Amino acid sequence: MDTADVWHRVIGTQPDPPRWLVLGAGALALLAILPHPVWRLSRNVVTIAHEGGHGLAALLTRRRLSGIRLHSDTSGLTISSGRPTGPGMILTAAAGYTAPPLLGLGGAALLSAHHVTALLWISIALLAGLLVMIRNAFGVLSVVLTGAAFFLISWYGGSQLQAAFAYLGCWFLLLAGVRPVVELQSKRRRGGARDSDADQLARLTGVGAALWVTLFLVVALASLLAGGSWLVNQG
């Protein structure tokens, strides 16, 4: 396959998948989120999106991004330098919990426009950009395996397999964007997570951490409602 054929596949549109595939992908995404033993593994994907959101926001606000670390306990750390206060730092801190649902929303928009292959290749590009900034072995392994899955499906998979994988990924990010916010508030209620993104934002802005958690939840739920509607109504 030459470059022109690859480009045509990426920018071209694909037919709507059957409704059972769209709904089945959503059900499978729920099964990857609700049972705690499965969530302990699948949450690593959310961490990739979360830390990637921090990193992208840091770059867009012209902070100096030093590196990103992903850990086996599904925690992560994004290190950037620049002004310790101000809009850049606020946007960087706010981007973590909002990144997964917003990525899911963007993916749903692409799928509603029938760009299945484009979604897969954009995901590969984002993961490749993230890989450059990873600074630990587990993080490299996580991003490489995730990127390899997207590449293999996009390159060797048939149209229905590509659609199933793309819809599963979007449903997962939309649905999984809610649970970490709920878990964060649960930890805070028990007196934990006092250095969370919400608490950092409270110190930066003077707005209470509970209000920032509420904002994260509103973004996640609004993305789920809008993105889920797009996925279901066009599938």
C-alpha positions as CSV (number, residue, x, y, z in Angstrom):
1,M,0.0,0.0,0.0
2,D,1.5,3.3,-1.1
3,T,1.4,6.7,0.7
4,A,-1.6,7.9,-1.3
5,D,-3.7,4.8,-0.4
6,V,-2.8,5.2,3.3
7,W,-3.8,8.9,3.2
8,H,-7.0,8.1,1.5
9,R,-7.9,5.5,4.2
10,V,-7.1,8.0,6.9
11,I,-9.1,10.9,5.6
12,G,-11.9,8.8,4.1
13,T,-15.2,8.0,5.7
14,Q,-16.5,4.6,6.7
15,P,-20.1,3.3,6.7
16,D,-22.2,3.3,9.9
17,P,-21.7,0.1,12.0
18,P,-24.7,-1.9,13.0
19,R,-26.5,-0.7,16.1
20,W,-25.7,-3.9,18.0
21,L,-22.0,-3.2,17.6
22,V,-22.4,0.3,19.0
23,L,-24.4,-0.8,21.9
24,G,-22.3,-3.9,22.5
25,A,-19.1,-1.7,22.6
26,G,-20.8,0.4,25.3
27,A,-21.7,-2.6,27.3
28,L,-18.2,-4.0,27.1
29,A,-16.8,-0.6,28.2
30,L,-19.0,-0.8,31.3
31,L,-17.7,-4.2,32.0
32,A,-14.2,-2.8,31.9
33,I,-15.1,-0.1,34.4
34,L,-17.6,-1.4,37.0
35,P,-15.9,-4.6,38.4
36,H,-13.1,-3.4,40.6
37,P,-10.5,-6.1,39.6
38,V,-11.0,-5.2,36.0
39,W,-10.9,-1.5,36.7
40,R,-7.5,-1.8,38.4
41,L,-6.1,-2.8,35.0
42,S,-8.3,-0.7,32.7
43,R,-7.7,2.5,34.8
44,N,-4.2,2.6,33.3
45,V,-5.7,3.8,30.1
46,V,-7.5,6.6,32.0
47,T,-4.1,7.5,33.6
48,I,-2.5,7.8,30.2
49,A,-5.2,10.2,29.1
50,H,-5.1,12.1,32.4
51,E,-1.4,12.7,32.4
52,G,-1.4,13.4,28.7
53,G,-4.0,16.1,29.4
54,H,-1.7,17.7,31.9
55,G,1.2,17.5,29.5
56,L,-0.6,18.9,26.5
57,A,-2.0,21.8,28.6
58,A,1.5,22.6,29.9
59,L,2.8,22.8,26.3
60,L,-0.1,24.9,25.0
61,T,0.4,27.4,27.9
62,R,4.1,27.5,27.1
63,R,5.3,25.9,30.3
64,R,8.4,23.7,30.1
65,L,7.3,20.1,30.2
66,S,10.1,18.0,31.8
67,G,8.5,14.6,31.7
68,I,5.6,12.3,32.5
69,R,5.6,9.1,34.7
70,L,3.0,6.4,34.7
71,H,3.0,4.0,37.6
72,S,1.7,0.4,38.0
73,D,-0.7,1.5,40.8
74,T,-2.5,3.6,38.1
75,S,-1.1,6.9,39.5
76,G,0.9,9.3,37.4
77,L,3.0,12.4,37.6
78,T,3.5,15.2,35.1
79,I,6.4,17.6,35.8
80,S,6.5,21.0,34.2
81,S,8.2,24.3,35.1
82,G,7.3,27.9,34.7
83,R,5.3,30.4,36.8
84,P,4.0,28.6,39.9
85,T,0.8,30.6,39.6
86,G,-1.3,32.1,36.9
87,P,-3.5,30.9,34.0
88,G,-0.9,28.4,32.7
89,M,-0.6,26.6,35.9
90,I,-4.4,26.6,36.5
91,L,-5.1,25.2,33.0
92,T,-2.4,22.6,33.4
93,A,-3.8,21.4,36.8
94,A,-7.4,21.4,35.5
95,A,-6.6,19.4,32.4
96,G,-6.1,16.0,34.0
97,Y,-9.5,14.9,35.1
98,T,-11.2,16.7,32.2
99,A,-9.0,15.1,29.5
100,P,-10.5,11.5,29.4
101,P,-14.1,12.6,28.9
102,L,-13.2,15.4,26.5
103,L,-11.1,13.0,24.4
104,G,-14.1,10.6,24.4
105,L,-16.3,13.5,23.3
106,G,-13.9,14.4,20.5
107,G,-13.7,10.8,19.4
108,A,-17.5,10.6,19.4
109,A,-17.6,13.6,17.1
110,L,-15.3,11.9,14.7
111,L,-17.3,8.7,14.7
112,S,-20.5,10.6,14.2
113,A,-18.9,12.0,11.0
114,H,-17.9,8.4,10.0
115,H,-14.1,8.9,10.4
116,V,-13.3,5.6,12.1
117,T,-9.8,5.2,10.6
118,A,-8.9,8.9,11.2
119,L,-9.8,8.4,14.9
120,L,-7.5,5.4,15.2
121,W,-4.6,7.3,13.5
122,I,-5.1,10.5,15.5
123,S,-4.9,8.3,18.6
124,I,-1.6,6.8,17.4
125,A,-0.2,10.3,16.8
126,L,-1.2,11.5,20.3
127,L,0.3,8.4,21.9
128,A,3.5,8.8,19.9
129,G,3.8,12.4,21.1
130,L,3.2,11.3,24.7
131,L,5.8,8.5,24.4
132,V,8.5,11.1,23.8
133,M,7.8,12.6,27.3
134,I,7.6,9.4,29.3
135,R,10.4,9.0,31.8
136,N,9.9,5.6,33.4
137,A,9.9,2.0,32.1
138,F,6.3,1.1,33.1
139,G,5.1,4.3,31.4
140,V,6.9,3.4,28.2
141,L,5.5,-0.1,28.3
142,S,1.9,1.1,28.9
143,V,2.0,3.7,26.0
144,V,3.8,1.3,23.6
145,L,1.3,-1.5,24.2
146,T,-1.7,0.9,23.8
147,G,-0.3,2.4,20.7
148,A,0.5,-1.0,19.2
149,A,-3.1,-2.1,19.8
150,F,-4.3,0.9,17.8
151,F,-1.8,0.4,15.0
152,L,-2.5,-3.3,14.6
153,I,-6.2,-2.8,14.5
154,S,-6.0,0.2,12.1
155,W,-3.5,-1.5,9.8
156,Y,-4.7,-5.1,9.7
157,G,-8.2,-5.1,11.0
158,G,-11.3,-5.1,8.8
159,S,-13.8,-2.3,8.8
160,Q,-16.1,-3.9,11.4
161,L,-13.2,-4.7,13.8
162,Q,-11.9,-1.1,13.4
163,A,-15.3,0.2,14.2
164,A,-15.7,-2.0,17.2
165,F,-12.4,-1.0,18.6
166,A,-13.0,2.7,18.0
167,Y,-16.4,2.7,19.5
168,L,-15.2,0.7,22.5
169,G,-12.4,3.3,23.1
170,C,-14.8,6.2,22.9
171,W,-17.4,4.6,25.2
172,F,-14.6,3.7,27.6
173,L,-13.3,7.2,27.9
174,L,-16.8,8.7,28.2
175,L,-17.8,6.3,30.9
176,A,-14.5,6.0,32.6
177,G,-14.2,9.8,32.9
178,V,-16.8,9.8,35.7
179,R,-15.4,7.1,38.0
180,P,-12.1,8.8,38.9
181,V,-13.9,12.0,39.9
182,V,-16.2,10.0,42.2
183,E,-13.2,8.2,43.6
184,L,-11.4,11.5,44.2
185,Q,-14.3,13.0,46.2
186,S,-14.6,9.8,48.2
187,K,-11.0,9.9,49.1
188,R,-11.3,13.6,50.0
189,R,-14.3,12.9,52.2
190,R,-12.2,10.4,54.2
191,G,-9.4,13.0,54.6
192,G,-7.2,11.7,51.9
193,A,-5.9,13.0,48.5
194,R,-5.1,16.4,50.0
195,D,-2.6,17.1,47.2
196,S,-5.0,16.2,44.4
197,D,-5.5,18.3,41.3
198,A,-8.6,19.8,42.9
199,D,-6.7,20.9,46.1
200,Q,-3.9,22.3,44.0
201,L,-6.4,24.3,42.0
202,A,-8.0,25.5,45.3
203,R,-4.7,26.9,46.4
204,L,-4.0,28.5,43.1
205,T,-7.4,30.1,42.7
206,G,-8.9,30.5,46.2
207,V,-12.0,28.5,44.9
208,G,-12.8,25.5,47.1
209,A,-11.6,22.1,46.1
210,A,-15.2,20.7,46.3
211,L,-16.2,23.2,43.5
212,W,-13.4,22.0,41.3
213,V,-14.4,18.4,41.9
214,T,-17.9,19.4,40.9
215,L,-16.6,21.0,37.7
216,F,-14.7,17.8,36.8
217,L,-17.9,15.9,37.4
218,V,-20.0,18.3,35.3
219,V,-17.5,18.0,32.4
220,A,-17.5,14.2,32.6
221,L,-21.3,13.9,32.8
222,A,-21.9,16.5,30.0
223,S,-19.4,14.7,27.8
224,L,-21.0,11.4,28.5
225,L,-24.5,12.6,27.7
226,A,-23.4,14.5,24.5
227,G,-21.0,11.9,23.2
228,G,-23.2,8.9,24.1
229,S,-26.1,10.5,22.2
230,W,-23.9,11.0,19.1
231,L,-22.7,7.4,19.2
232,V,-26.1,5.9,19.7
233,N,-28.1,8.1,17.3
234,Q,-25.7,7.7,14.3
235,G,-24.9,4.0,14.9
